Amino acid sequence: MAGGGESRHGRLKFVLCIAAVGFAFVSNLQVSVGHWPGWRGDGSGVASPSTSSETQPGIIWKTPITGIGHSSPIVFGNRVFVSTAVDGVGSAARATHLTTVATVGLGFGVAAWILADVCVRSRRTRRGAETDTPTHKSKMRARFVVLRLAVFFVTAVAAGSLAHWYVRPTDQTIRFVMCLDLDSGAILWRTECATGPLLGATRLTSAASATPVTDGKNVFACFGTAGTYCLDFEGKIQWRNEDGVPDILYKAASSPVIWNDLLILTHDTDSRSFTVALDKESGTRKWMSDRKLNGRGRRQRMDAYSTPIVVEQNDQAYLIHDSYRQLCCYEITSGREIWCIPTNAEQVVTSPVESEGIIVFSGECNHPIHLTAVRLNTDGGSEPEQLWQTTKQVPVVCSPVIFNGLLFTVSKSGIATCRDLKTGEVFSRLRLPGRYYASATIIGNELYLSNLDGLTTRLTADRDMNTIGEFDLGEGMYASVAVTDHYVLFRGLSNLVCVRRSDERPLVQSVD
């Protein structure tokens, strides 16, 4: 009996253990499936291996995206969010225009009606209409009603048409946030957020270059001078913050970052550089920290476009931001500057990356250019130690990525490089076709690099960087990819394309 009880007790423990492991696995699976909540996912550009059983890669859907936007898509659950900018007439301006046209048309129509009525009554008086028979009076009354209506409508339409042409609203740049269904690519909603002066787009940037971010409840989009917007998952604007932000040469491109209850925004313009934290529930300011700019360099401009990262060390969270000629560290809860080291980089576009307490960042101003690695001190409050620096094959647009102690970069001209994270030793280099603006991404154990022509090359994420396959989007591509457990999302200049992931077979396919 005792032995049987022990046996049953052992089996029960075994079953509970298996159940616990299964629950943990399912919980982790739920966390990983469908989540790429911001710029480069969590800022690292690294996606975990797929748990999908699919082995055959392929295009799932392709959805046209109206307008121009260089921002990257983000994903939460079965929803895809993307921002875009369209040149046209905003809803507010359109409503004002229609109101003006209707008011002018109605006013002139009523005036014409009154004038026609006065003329009719005067004519009837002159001709002695009082002597007419009742039948004749009835017919004349009906004719005059028709005449008045005709005069009213003709005058109203003519006046409204003239008003339409003479007070037509000028074109504006309109910023939208869109939501698509991850499984089908269907557009669920498109919300107009901001309008402003006509900006247009260039090959470098657009009015929708900053990637949105989501906390799973709301989605946040920053449009620089046009304001920052919070929308719920149904597309309704919850709040907007339109605090004055100076204009910037290539339009706002630094993406918002979420940490706990804070929405963190960075602005590095030619006239002022600062970081601000908003309460993500209300949009009110929690703190703001100005950056002191150390004079103008050879470039004679001080704008920057880097997105900061959050680094946690010793139960403390720090905000690391690369900007004009300096790398700064802030206490994330208060915005207090902890340290700031000079870099001499006068044009900063790439975002820093961090692993094992090592931060890698880069910048340029024709010459000098640099790719630098520094190690954070354990106390977090003193300046970091520089590990190495190089001026060769520096990524000046594409943000690097760290994986398994290796640093992967691609230069604007297409030279992919694998380095040792701690020493900077170069293990391999590879010349790729085209020019590169989209940032490097690790998916599973593979390195994805996309050029401006829309060609994505898959390489092994190891020292050798062997070529695995290619994917041709068929259109220009500036945005970085978004990754879920089952799919990879590519944003081109005209379309958003969803491709099934495969960490096992080469992806060699083109979009028709």
C-alpha positions as CSV (number, residue, x, y, z in Angstrom):
1,M,0.0,0.0,0.0
2,A,2.7,2.4,0.9
3,G,4.6,1.6,-2.3
4,G,1.5,2.2,-4.4
5,G,0.9,5.5,-2.7
6,E,4.4,6.6,-3.4
7,S,4.0,5.5,-7.0
8,R,0.8,7.4,-7.4
9,H,2.4,10.4,-5.7
10,G,5.4,10.3,-8.1
11,R,3.1,10.0,-11.2
12,L,1.1,13.0,-9.9
13,K,4.3,15.0,-9.5
14,F,5.4,14.0,-13.0
15,V,2.1,15.1,-14.5
16,L,2.1,18.4,-12.7
17,C,5.7,19.0,-13.9
18,I,4.7,18.3,-17.5
19,A,1.7,20.5,-17.2
20,A,3.8,23.3,-15.8
21,V,6.3,23.0,-18.6
22,G,3.5,23.0,-21.1
23,F,1.8,26.0,-19.6
24,A,5.1,27.9,-19.6
25,F,5.7,27.0,-23.2
26,V,2.2,28.1,-24.2
27,S,2.6,31.3,-22.3
28,N,5.9,32.1,-24.0
29,L,4.4,31.2,-27.3
30,Q,1.5,33.6,-26.8
31,V,4.0,36.4,-25.9
32,S,6.1,35.8,-29.0
33,V,3.3,35.3,-31.6
34,G,2.5,38.4,-33.5
35,H,4.4,41.0,-31.5
36,W,6.7,43.5,-33.1
37,P,5.6,46.5,-31.1
38,G,7.9,49.3,-32.2
39,W,11.0,50.4,-34.2
40,R,13.1,47.2,-34.7
41,G,10.7,45.3,-32.5
42,D,12.1,46.0,-29.0
43,G,14.8,48.2,-30.5
44,S,17.3,45.4,-31.0
45,G,16.3,44.2,-34.4
46,V,16.4,40.6,-33.3
47,A,13.5,38.2,-33.8
48,S,13.4,34.8,-32.1
49,P,13.3,31.5,-34.1
50,S,9.9,30.7,-35.5
51,T,7.6,28.1,-33.7
52,S,5.6,27.7,-36.9
53,S,5.4,24.2,-38.5
54,E,5.3,25.8,-42.0
55,T,8.3,25.0,-44.1
56,Q,7.3,26.5,-47.4
57,P,7.9,30.3,-47.6
58,G,5.6,32.3,-49.8
59,I,3.7,35.5,-50.3
60,I,0.5,35.6,-48.2
61,W,-0.9,39.0,-49.2
62,K,0.0,42.3,-50.8
63,T,-1.9,45.5,-49.9
64,P,-1.4,48.9,-51.5
65,I,-0.6,51.7,-49.1
66,T,-1.8,55.1,-50.2
67,G,0.7,57.9,-49.9
68,I,4.4,57.9,-49.0
69,G,5.9,56.8,-45.8
70,H,9.4,55.5,-44.8
71,S,8.3,54.3,-41.4
72,S,8.4,50.6,-40.6
73,P,5.3,48.5,-39.9
74,I,4.6,47.2,-36.4
75,V,2.6,44.3,-35.2
76,F,0.6,43.3,-32.2
77,G,-1.5,40.2,-32.2
78,N,-3.3,40.0,-35.5
79,R,-3.1,43.8,-36.2
80,V,-0.5,45.6,-38.3
81,F,-0.1,49.3,-37.9
82,V,1.7,51.6,-40.3
83,S,1.8,55.4,-40.8
84,T,1.7,57.2,-44.1
85,A,1.5,60.7,-45.6
86,V,-0.7,61.9,-48.4
87,D,-0.7,65.2,-50.2
88,G,-4.2,66.5,-50.6
89,V,-7.0,68.2,-48.7
90,G,-7.6,67.3,-45.1
91,S,-11.1,66.5,-43.7
92,A,-11.2,69.7,-41.7
93,A,-10.3,71.9,-44.7
94,R,-12.7,69.9,-46.9
95,A,-15.5,70.4,-44.4
96,T,-14.8,74.2,-44.2
97,H,-14.7,74.4,-48.0
98,L,-18.1,72.6,-48.4
99,T,-19.6,74.8,-45.7
100,T,-18.4,77.9,-47.5
101,V,-19.7,76.7,-50.8
102,A,-23.1,75.8,-49.4
103,T,-23.4,79.1,-47.5
104,V,-22.6,81.2,-50.5
105,G,-24.8,79.2,-52.8
106,L,-27.7,79.2,-50.3
107,G,-27.3,82.9,-49.6
108,F,-27.3,84.0,-53.3
109,G,-30.2,81.6,-54.0
110,V,-32.4,83.1,-51.3
111,A,-31.5,86.6,-52.4
112,A,-32.5,85.6,-56.0
113,W,-35.7,84.1,-54.7
114,I,-36.6,87.3,-52.9
115,L,-35.7,89.5,-55.9
116,A,-37.8,87.3,-58.2
117,D,-40.8,87.5,-55.8
118,V,-40.6,91.3,-55.7
119,C,-40.4,91.4,-59.5
120,V,-43.4,89.1,-59.8
121,R,-45.5,91.0,-57.3
122,S,-44.7,94.3,-59.0
123,R,-45.6,93.0,-62.4
124,R,-48.9,91.6,-61.2
125,T,-49.8,94.9,-59.6
126,R,-49.0,96.8,-62.8
127,R,-51.2,94.5,-65.0
128,G,-54.1,94.5,-62.6
129,A,-54.0,90.9,-61.5
130,E,-56.7,91.5,-59.0
131,T,-59.3,91.2,-61.8
132,D,-58.1,87.7,-62.9
133,T,-60.4,84.7,-62.4
134,P,-59.7,82.2,-59.7
135,T,-58.6,79.6,-62.2
136,H,-56.2,82.0,-63.9
137,K,-54.8,83.1,-60.5
138,S,-54.1,79.5,-59.6
139,K,-52.2,78.8,-62.8
140,M,-50.2,82.0,-62.5
141,R,-49.3,81.3,-58.9
142,A,-48.0,77.8,-59.8
143,R,-46.0,79.3,-62.7
144,F,-44.4,81.9,-60.4
145,V,-43.5,79.3,-57.8
146,V,-41.8,77.2,-60.5
147,L,-40.0,80.4,-61.7
148,R,-38.9,81.3,-58.2
149,L,-37.5,77.8,-57.6
150,A,-35.7,77.8,-61.0
151,V,-34.2,81.2,-60.2
152,F,-33.2,79.9,-56.7
153,F,-31.5,76.7,-57.9
154,V,-29.8,78.3,-60.9
155,T,-28.4,81.2,-58.8
156,A,-27.4,78.9,-55.9
157,V,-25.5,76.5,-58.2
158,A,-23.8,79.3,-60.1
159,A,-22.8,81.1,-56.9
160,G,-21.7,77.8,-55.3
161,S,-19.6,76.8,-58.4
162,L,-17.9,80.2,-58.4
163,A,-17.2,79.9,-54.7
164,H,-15.8,76.4,-55.2
165,W,-13.3,77.6,-57.8
166,Y,-12.3,80.8,-56.1
167,V,-11.9,79.6,-52.5
168,R,-10.6,76.1,-53.2
169,P,-8.4,74.9,-50.3
170,T,-4.7,74.5,-51.0
171,D,-3.2,71.1,-50.9
172,Q,-1.8,70.0,-47.5
173,T,0.3,67.1,-46.3
174,I,-2.0,64.7,-44.4
175,R,-0.7,62.1,-41.9
176,F,-2.6,58.9,-41.4
177,V,-2.2,55.8,-39.2
178,M,-3.5,52.6,-40.8
179,C,-4.5,49.3,-39.3
180,L,-4.5,46.0,-41.3
181,D,-5.5,42.5,-40.6
182,L,-2.3,40.4,-40.2
183,D,-3.9,37.2,-41.8
184,S,-5.6,38.8,-44.8
185,G,-4.0,42.2,-45.3
186,A,-7.4,43.8,-45.3
187,I,-7.4,47.5,-44.2
188,L,-9.5,47.7,-41.0
189,W,-9.3,51.4,-40.6
190,R,-7.4,54.5,-41.7
191,T,-7.4,57.5,-39.3
192,E,-6.4,61.0,-40.3
193,C,-4.3,62.4,-37.6
194,A,-2.6,65.6,-38.7
195,T,-2.6,68.1,-41.5
196,G,-0.1,70.8,-42.2
197,P,1.7,72.7,-45.0
198,L,2.6,70.8,-48.1
199,L,5.8,69.0,-47.5
200,G,6.0,66.3,-50.2
201,A,8.7,63.6,-50.0
202,T,12.3,63.0,-51.0
203,R,14.3,59.9,-51.6
204,L,15.6,60.3,-48.1
205,T,12.5,60.8,-46.0
206,S,8.8,61.7,-45.9
207,A,6.3,63.3,-43.5
208,A,5.7,59.8,-42.1
209,S,9.2,58.5,-41.3
210,A,9.0,57.8,-37.6
211,T,7.8,54.3,-36.8
212,P,4.8,54.0,-34.5
213,V,4.9,52.1,-31.2
214,T,2.2,50.2,-29.3
215,D,1.7,48.9,-25.8
216,G,-1.0,46.4,-26.8
217,K,-3.8,48.8,-25.9
218,N,-3.1,52.0,-27.9
219,V,-0.8,52.9,-30.8
220,F,1.3,56.1,-30.7
221,A,2.6,58.0,-33.8
222,C,4.9,61.0,-33.9
223,F,4.8,63.4,-36.8
224,G,7.2,66.0,-35.6
225,T,5.9,69.5,-36.0
226,A,2.5,68.1,-36.7
227,G,2.2,66.6,-33.2
228,T,2.1,63.2,-31.5
229,Y,-1.1,61.1,-31.5
230,C,-2.5,58.3,-29.4
231,L,-5.1,56.0,-31.0
232,D,-6.9,53.0,-29.7
233,F,-7.1,49.8,-31.6
234,E,-10.3,50.9,-33.3
235,G,-8.7,53.9,-34.8
236,K,-10.2,56.5,-32.5
237,I,-7.9,59.4,-31.4
238,Q,-7.5,59.3,-27.6
239,W,-5.3,62.3,-27.3
240,R,-2.9,64.5,-29.2
241,N,0.1,66.5,-28.1
242,E,1.0,69.4,-30.3
243,D,3.6,71.1,-28.1
244,G,5.9,73.2,-30.3
245,V,8.6,71.2,-32.0
246,P,11.1,72.9,-34.2
247,D,11.2,72.0,-37.9
248,I,14.0,69.6,-39.1
249,L,15.7,69.4,-42.4
250,Y,14.7,65.8,-43.4
251,K,11.5,65.8,-41.3
252,A,11.0,63.9,-38.1
253,A,12.4,60.3,-38.2
254,S,13.3,59.5,-34.6
255,S,10.7,56.9,-33.4
256,P,8.8,57.0,-30.1
257,V,9.8,54.6,-27.3
258,I,7.6,53.2,-24.6
259,W,8.9,52.4,-21.1
260,N,6.4,51.6,-18.4
261,D,3.9,54.5,-18.4
262,L,6.1,56.8,-20.4
263,L,6.1,57.7,-24.1
264,I,9.6,59.0,-24.9
265,L,10.2,61.3,-27.9
266,T,13.5,62.8,-29.1
267,H,13.9,65.9,-31.2
268,D,17.3,66.9,-32.6
269,T,16.8,69.9,-34.8
270,D,19.1,72.6,-36.1
271,S,17.8,75.1,-33.5
272,R,17.1,72.9,-30.4
273,S,17.7,69.3,-29.2
274,F,15.8,67.8,-26.4
275,T,14.1,64.6,-25.2
276,V,10.6,64.7,-23.7
277,A,8.6,62.0,-21.8
278,L,4.8,62.0,-22.0
279,D,2.3,60.2,-19.9
280,K,1.1,57.6,-22.3
281,E,-2.4,57.6,-20.9
282,S,-3.0,61.4,-21.1
283,G,-0.3,62.8,-23.3
284,T,0.8,65.3,-20.6
285,R,4.5,66.0,-20.1
286,K,6.3,64.2,-17.3
287,W,9.8,65.5,-17.9
288,M,11.9,67.2,-20.5
289,S,15.7,67.3,-20.9
290,D,17.6,69.7,-23.2
291,R,20.8,68.8,-24.8
292,K,23.6,71.3,-24.9
293,L,25.1,71.6,-28.4
294,N,28.8,72.2,-28.6
295,G,28.9,74.7,-31.5
296,R,28.5,74.1,-35.2
297,G,30.9,71.9,-37.0
298,R,31.9,71.7,-40.7
299,R,28.4,70.6,-41.7
300,Q,26.9,73.8,-40.2
301,R,23.8,71.8,-39.2
302,M,23.0,70.1,-35.9
303,D,20.0,67.9,-36.9
304,A,20.0,64.1,-36.1
305,Y,17.6,61.2,-36.7
306,S,18.5,58.5,-34.3
307,T,16.0,56.6,-32.1
308,P,17.1,56.0,-28.5
309,I,17.3,52.7,-26.7
310,V,16.5,51.6,-23.1
311,V,19.2,49.7,-21.3
312,E,18.5,48.0,-18.0
313,Q,21.4,47.4,-15.6
314,N,21.4,46.6,-11.9
315,D,17.6,47.0,-11.6
316,Q,18.0,50.5,-13.2
317,A,16.8,51.7,-16.6
318,Y,18.7,54.1,-18.6
319,L,17.9,55.9,-21.9
320,I,20.8,56.0,-24.3
321,H,20.6,58.5,-27.2
322,D,23.1,59.3,-30.0
323,S,22.8,62.8,-31.4
324,Y,24.9,65.6,-32.8
325,R,28.5,65.1,-31.6
326,Q,27.5,63.3,-28.4
327,L,26.2,60.1,-26.9
328,C,24.1,60.7,-23.8
329,C,22.7,58.7,-21.0
330,Y,19.6,59.7,-19.0
331,E,17.9,58.5,-15.9
332,I,14.7,57.3,-17.6
333,T,12.3,58.1,-14.7
334,S,13.3,61.8,-14.4
335,G,15.2,62.7,-17.6
336,R,18.3,63.7,-15.6
337,E,21.5,63.5,-17.7
338,I,23.9,61.0,-16.1
339,W,26.8,61.2,-18.6
340,C,27.5,62.6,-22.0
341,I,30.6,61.7,-24.1
342,P,31.8,63.5,-27.2
343,T,31.7,61.6,-30.6
344,N,32.5,64.3,-33.2
345,A,29.8,62.8,-35.5
346,E,27.9,65.7,-37.1
347,Q,25.3,63.5,-38.9
348,V,23.6,60.8,-36.9
349,V,21.0,58.5,-38.4
350,T,21.5,55.0,-37.0
351,S,20.2,53.9,-33.7
352,P,22.6,52.5,-31.1
353,V,22.4,48.8,-30.1
354,E,23.3,47.1,-26.8
355,S,24.2,43.6,-25.6
356,E,26.0,42.4,-22.5
357,G,26.5,46.0,-21.3
358,I,28.2,47.0,-24.6
359,I,26.8,49.8,-26.7
360,V,27.6,50.2,-30.4
361,F,26.9,53.4,-32.2
362,S,28.0,55.2,-35.4
363,G,27.9,58.5,-37.2
364,E,29.4,60.6,-40.0
365,C,30.2,64.0,-41.4
366,N,31.9,63.1,-44.6
367,H,35.1,62.6,-42.6
368,P,35.6,61.6,-40.0
369,I,33.2,58.7,-39.7
370,H,33.1,56.2,-36.9
371,L,31.8,52.9,-35.5
372,T,32.4,52.7,-31.8
373,A,31.8,50.2,-29.0
374,V,31.8,51.3,-25.4
375,R,31.2,49.2,-22.2
376,L,28.9,50.6,-19.5
377,N,30.3,50.8,-16.0
378,T,28.6,48.6,-13.5
379,D,27.5,51.5,-11.4
380,G,25.8,53.0,-14.4
381,G,26.6,56.6,-13.2
382,S,30.0,57.2,-14.7
383,E,31.2,57.5,-18.3
384,P,31.6,54.2,-20.2
385,E,34.9,52.7,-21.3
386,Q,35.7,52.7,-25.0
387,L,36.5,49.2,-26.2
388,W,37.3,49.9,-29.9
389,Q,36.6,52.2,-32.8
390,T,36.9,51.9,-36.6
391,T,36.4,54.2,-39.6
392,K,36.0,51.4,-42.1
393,Q,32.7,50.0,-43.5
394,V,30.8,52.2,-41.1
395,P,27.0,52.0,-41.2
396,V,25.8,55.6,-41.5
397,V,22.1,54.9,-42.4
398,C,21.4,51.2,-41.6
399,S,21.4,50.5,-37.8
400,P,23.5,47.5,-36.8
401,V,22.4,44.4,-35.1
402,I,24.1,42.2,-32.4
403,F,23.6,38.4,-32.2
404,N,25.5,35.7,-30.3
405,G,28.4,38.1,-29.5
406,L,28.7,39.2,-33.2
407,L,28.1,42.6,-34.6
408,F,26.5,42.7,-38.1
409,T,26.5,45.9,-40.1
410,V,25.9,47.0,-43.7
411,S,27.3,50.2,-45.2
412,K,25.3,52.5,-47.4
413,S,27.2,51.2,-50.4
414,G,26.4,47.6,-49.6
415,I,29.4,46.1,-47.7
416,A,28.1,43.7,-45.1
417,T,30.5,43.1,-42.2
418,C,30.7,40.7,-39.3
419,R,32.8,41.8,-36.3
420,D,33.5,40.5,-32.8
421,L,31.4,42.6,-30.5
422,K,34.0,43.0,-27.8
423,T,37.1,43.5,-29.9
424,G,35.9,44.8,-33.2
425,E,37.9,42.1,-35.1
426,V,36.5,41.6,-38.6
427,F,35.6,38.0,-39.3
428,S,34.1,38.4,-42.8
429,R,33.0,41.0,-45.4
430,L,30.6,40.6,-48.3
431,R,29.8,42.9,-51.2
432,L,26.0,43.1,-51.8
433,P,24.2,44.7,-54.7
434,G,22.7,48.1,-54.5
435,R,22.5,50.8,-51.8
436,Y,21.1,50.2,-48.3
437,Y,18.9,52.3,-46.0
438,A,16.8,49.7,-44.2
439,S,18.3,48.5,-40.9
440,A,19.8,45.0,-40.4
441,T,17.5,42.4,-38.8
442,I,18.1,39.0,-37.3
443,I,15.3,36.5,-37.9
444,G,15.9,33.2,-36.2
445,N,19.5,32.4,-37.1
446,E,19.5,34.5,-40.3
447,L,20.6,38.0,-41.2
448,Y,18.2,40.0,-43.4
449,L,19.5,43.0,-45.4
450,S,17.3,44.9,-47.8
451,N,18.5,47.4,-50.4
452,L,16.8,50.5,-51.9
453,D,15.6,48.5,-54.9
454,G,13.7,46.1,-52.7
455,L,16.0,43.1,-52.9
456,T,16.4,41.4,-49.6
457,T,19.4,39.1,-49.1
458,R,19.4,36.4,-46.4
459,L,22.7,35.4,-44.8
460,T,23.7,33.1,-42.1
461,A,24.0,35.0,-38.8
462,D,27.5,33.7,-38.1
463,R,31.1,34.6,-38.7
464,D,31.0,33.4,-42.4
465,M,27.7,35.2,-43.5
466,N,27.0,32.6,-46.2
467,T,24.2,33.5,-48.6
468,I,21.0,31.6,-48.0
469,G,18.5,33.2,-50.4
470,E,16.9,36.3,-51.8
471,F,13.5,38.0,-52.0
472,D,12.7,40.7,-54.6
473,L,10.0,43.0,-53.4
474,G,9.7,44.6,-56.9
475,E,9.7,48.2,-55.6
476,G,11.8,50.6,-53.7
477,M,12.3,49.9,-50.0
478,Y,13.4,52.3,-47.3
479,A,11.6,50.8,-44.3
480,S,12.9,48.0,-42.1
481,V,11.1,44.7,-41.9
482,A,8.6,43.7,-39.1
483,V,8.6,40.1,-37.9
484,T,6.1,37.8,-36.2
485,D,6.2,34.2,-35.3
486,H,4.8,33.2,-38.7
487,Y,5.4,36.2,-41.1
488,V,7.8,38.8,-42.3
489,L,6.4,42.1,-43.4
490,F,8.1,44.2,-46.1
491,R,7.1,47.8,-46.7
492,G,7.8,49.2,-50.1
493,L,7.1,52.6,-51.5
494,S,3.6,51.5,-52.7
495,N,2.7,48.2,-51.0
496,L,2.9,46.3,-47.7
497,V,3.8,42.7,-48.4
498,C,3.4,39.8,-46.0
499,V,5.6,36.7,-46.5
500,R,5.5,33.4,-44.6
501,R,8.5,32.8,-42.5
502,S,10.8,29.9,-43.0
503,D,13.9,29.4,-40.9
504,E,14.7,26.2,-42.7
505,R,14.4,26.8,-46.5
506,P,15.8,29.5,-48.8
507,L,13.4,32.3,-49.6
508,V,13.9,32.8,-53.4
509,Q,10.8,34.5,-54.7
510,S,9.7,37.7,-56.3
511,V,6.5,39.7,-56.0
512,D,4.6,39.8,-59.3
